[in-house]
Amino acid sequence: MSGSTVEPHDKMRSRDVSKVARGEQAPRPPQRSPQVSRAPPPSSTTPKVP
């Protein structure tokens, strides 16, 4: 085993990373959370003044 040889898996992974960097391959979609995507109602954030 010499240092110049690259494992097929590593070569494939590096190629995929470069594709994502160039925008040819769609990146992993972000995980959506209802608490993050939806803002709380203004009634809960604004103090109630009688």
OpenMM code with the backbone's topology and positions (N, CA, C; nanometers):
from openmm import Vec3, app, unit

residues = "MET SER GLY SER THR VAL GLU PRO HIS ASP LYS MET ARG SER ARG ASP VAL SER LYS VAL ALA ARG GLY GLU GLN ALA PRO ARG PRO PRO GLN ARG SER PRO GLN VAL SER ARG ALA PRO PRO PRO SER SER THR THR PRO LYS VAL PRO".split()
positions = [
    Vec3(0.0846, -0.1202, 0.0000),
    Vec3(0.0000, 0.0000, 0.0000),
    Vec3(0.0878, 0.1249, 0.0000),
    Vec3(0.0749, 0.2067, -0.1013),
    Vec3(0.1536, 0.3299, -0.1071),
    Vec3(0.0638, 0.4491, -0.0747),
    Vec3(0.1229, 0.5613, -0.0380),
    Vec3(0.0453, 0.6795, -0.0001),
    Vec3(-0.0251, 0.7432, -0.1187),
    Vec3(0.0183, 0.7081, -0.2407),
    Vec3(-0.0416, 0.7720, -0.3585),
    Vec3(-0.1756, 0.7089, -0.3942),
    Vec3(-0.1982, 0.5847, -0.3497),
    Vec3(-0.3250, 0.5186, -0.3830),
    Vec3(-0.4377, 0.5757, -0.2987),
    Vec3(-0.5523, 0.5977, -0.3619),
    Vec3(-0.6670, 0.6548, -0.2916),
    Vec3(-0.7788, 0.5519, -0.2897),
    Vec3(-0.8427, 0.5377, -0.1756),
    Vec3(-0.9527, 0.4422, -0.1658),
    Vec3(-1.0687, 0.4876, -0.2535),
    Vec3(-1.1377, 0.3940, -0.3216),
    Vec3(-1.2509, 0.4309, -0.4095),
    Vec3(-1.3576, 0.5097, -0.3356),
    Vec3(-1.3816, 0.4719, -0.2108),
    Vec3(-1.4856, 0.5406, -0.1335),
    Vec3(-1.4444, 0.6850, -0.1072),
    Vec3(-1.3181, 0.7054, -0.0685),
    Vec3(-1.2706, 0.8412, -0.0418),
    Vec3(-1.2729, 0.9248, -0.1693),
    Vec3(-1.2346, 0.8625, -0.2819),
    Vec3(-1.2334, 0.9365, -0.4086),
    Vec3(-1.3751, 0.9775, -0.4459),
    Vec3(-1.4711, 0.8858, -0.4278),
    Vec3(-1.6110, 0.9157, -0.4618),
    Vec3(-1.6637, 1.0267, -0.3711),
    Vec3(-1.6294, 1.0190, -0.2430),
    Vec3(-1.6787, 1.1185, -0.1482),
    Vec3(-1.6218, 1.2561, -0.1816),
    Vec3(-1.4931, 1.2631, -0.2142),
    Vec3(-1.4330, 1.3928, -0.2466),
    Vec3(-1.4956, 1.4496, -0.3730),
    Vec3(-1.5292, 1.3623, -0.4678),
    Vec3(-1.5914, 1.4100, -0.5916),
    Vec3(-1.7291, 1.4671, -0.5607),
    Vec3(-1.8052, 1.4008, -0.4738),
    Vec3(-1.9386, 1.4497, -0.4378),
    Vec3(-1.9286, 1.5844, -0.3664),
    Vec3(-1.8310, 1.5993, -0.2804),
    Vec3(-1.8141, 1.7251, -0.2073),
    Vec3(-1.7838, 1.8377, -0.3046),
    Vec3(-1.6998, 1.8094, -0.4054),
    Vec3(-1.6671, 1.9135, -0.5034),
    Vec3(-1.7894, 1.9478, -0.5867),
    Vec3(-1.8729, 1.8483, -0.6155),
    Vec3(-1.9960, 1.8747, -0.6914),
    Vec3(-2.0879, 1.9662, -0.6118),
    Vec3(-2.1020, 1.9411, -0.4845),
    Vec3(-2.1875, 2.0241, -0.3994),
    Vec3(-2.1319, 2.1657, -0.3940),
    Vec3(-1.9988, 2.1772, -0.3882),
    Vec3(-1.9368, 2.3096, -0.3816),
    Vec3(-1.9645, 2.3875, -0.5098),
    Vec3(-1.9670, 2.3172, -0.6240),
    Vec3(-1.9929, 2.3855, -0.7513),
    Vec3(-2.1420, 2.4041, -0.7749),
    Vec3(-2.2252, 2.3343, -0.6995),
    Vec3(-2.3699, 2.3499, -0.7139),
    Vec3(-2.4288, 2.2526, -0.8139),
    Vec3(-2.3506, 2.1520, -0.8570),
    Vec3(-2.4032, 2.0553, -0.9533),
    Vec3(-2.4911, 1.9520, -0.8823),
    Vec3(-2.4602, 1.9265, -0.7558),
    Vec3(-2.5354, 1.8270, -0.6804),
    Vec3(-2.6118, 1.8975, -0.5694),
    Vec3(-2.7382, 1.8626, -0.5545),
    Vec3(-2.8203, 1.9289, -0.4533),
    Vec3(-2.7682, 1.8949, -0.3139),
    Vec3(-2.7438, 1.9956, -0.2291),
    Vec3(-2.6971, 1.9713, -0.0929),
    Vec3(-2.8059, 1.9088, -0.0067),
    Vec3(-2.7672, 1.8635, 0.1103),
    Vec3(-2.8627, 1.8000, 0.2014),
    Vec3(-2.9643, 1.9034, 0.2498),
    Vec3(-3.0951, 1.8741, 0.2385),
    Vec3(-3.1970, 1.9705, 0.2824),
    Vec3(-3.1896, 1.9915, 0.4333),
    Vec3(-3.2063, 2.1151, 0.4798),
    Vec3(-3.2005, 2.1437, 0.6234),
    Vec3(-3.3187, 2.0819, 0.6972),
    Vec3(-3.2945, 2.0398, 0.8197),
    Vec3(-3.4024, 1.9800, 0.8988),
    Vec3(-3.4957, 2.0901, 0.9474),
    Vec3(-3.6234, 2.0774, 0.9114),
    Vec3(-3.7194, 2.1810, 0.9502),
    Vec3(-3.7836, 2.1476, 1.0842),
    Vec3(-3.7989, 2.2479, 1.1662),
    Vec3(-3.8635, 2.2311, 1.2958),
    Vec3(-3.9751, 2.3345, 1.3058),
    Vec3(-4.0942, 2.2950, 1.3487),
    Vec3(-4.2059, 2.3904, 1.3570),
    Vec3(-4.1732, 2.5104, 1.4455),
    Vec3(-4.0913, 2.4895, 1.5481),
    Vec3(-4.0585, 2.6002, 1.6377),
    Vec3(-3.9660, 2.7004, 1.5690),
    Vec3(-3.8854, 2.6533, 1.4731),
    Vec3(-3.7904, 2.7427, 1.4062),
    Vec3(-3.8549, 2.8094, 1.2859),
    Vec3(-3.9352, 2.7321, 1.2091),
    Vec3(-3.9909, 2.7853, 1.0848),
    Vec3(-4.1092, 2.8786, 1.1113),
    Vec3(-4.1784, 2.8585, 1.2246),
    Vec3(-4.2960, 2.9409, 1.2537),
    Vec3(-4.2688, 3.0353, 1.3706),
    Vec3(-4.2959, 3.1622, 1.3538),
    Vec3(-4.2731, 3.2596, 1.4604),
    Vec3(-4.3909, 3.2571, 1.5575),
    Vec3(-4.3662, 3.2836, 1.6843),
    Vec3(-4.4750, 3.2842, 1.7831),
    Vec3(-4.5719, 3.3983, 1.7560),
    Vec3(-4.6970, 3.3845, 1.7962),
    Vec3(-4.7956, 3.4911, 1.7740),
    Vec3(-4.7557, 3.6172, 1.8492),
    Vec3(-4.7842, 3.7351, 1.7941),
    Vec3(-4.7447, 3.8611, 1.8591),
    Vec3(-4.8113, 3.8802, 1.9950),
    Vec3(-4.9237, 3.8147, 2.0181),
    Vec3(-4.9942, 3.8321, 2.1453),
    Vec3(-4.9132, 3.7758, 2.2620),
    Vec3(-4.8281, 3.6741, 2.2344),
    Vec3(-4.7514, 3.6137, 2.3427),
    Vec3(-4.6242, 3.6932, 2.3712),
    Vec3(-4.5785, 3.7730, 2.2745),
    Vec3(-4.4547, 3.8484, 2.2938),
    Vec3(-4.4821, 3.9890, 2.3457),
    Vec3(-4.5955, 4.0467, 2.3098),
    Vec3(-4.6269, 4.1828, 2.3544),
    Vec3(-4.6967, 4.1792, 2.4901),
    Vec3(-4.6534, 4.2618, 2.5846),
    Vec3(-4.7176, 4.2638, 2.7173),
    Vec3(-4.8596, 4.3203, 2.7086),
    Vec3(-4.9483, 4.2570, 2.7820),
    Vec3(-5.0877, 4.3041, 2.7797),
    Vec3(-5.1049, 4.4190, 2.8790),
    Vec3(-5.1493, 4.5334, 2.8292),
    Vec3(-5.1684, 4.6500, 2.9157),
    Vec3(-5.3184, 4.6766, 2.9271),
    Vec3(-5.3758, 4.6702, 3.0491),
    Vec3(-5.5205, 4.6915, 3.0665),
    Vec3(-5.5613, 4.8359, 3.0413),
] * unit.nanometer
topology = app.Topology()
chain = topology.addChain("A")
for resn in residues:
    res = topology.addResidue(resn, chain)
    for name in ("N", "CA", "C"):
        topology.addAtom(name, app.Element.getBySymbol(name[0]), res)
